[in-house]
């Protein structure tokens, strides 16, 4: 009868087993890398609404709303916005479930 150590010795001779045996360590390393990348992603700073003017950072006002031409089927709206401070215009996608996209 074979012992567990005998079975492990036999498995270590199989090239595919060598690859499989390294997977837990590789997965853990990849998870650490993903976590590091996610931590560096540019998240919207707290207090930001998505309505900030790209020119002067004032809160823009929605002047019109219509279904987004691409994602309207999913409930996404397209907002035309105007800044009361600098009078510039911008268009933003708005998802009622998530807020302003992008």
Protein Blocks (a to p, Z undefined) as FASTA:
>chain_A
ZZfklmmmmmmmpmklmmmmmmmmmmmmmmmmmmmmmmmpccddehiaolacfklopacd
dfbdcddfklmmnopacdddddfklopacdddddfknopeZZ
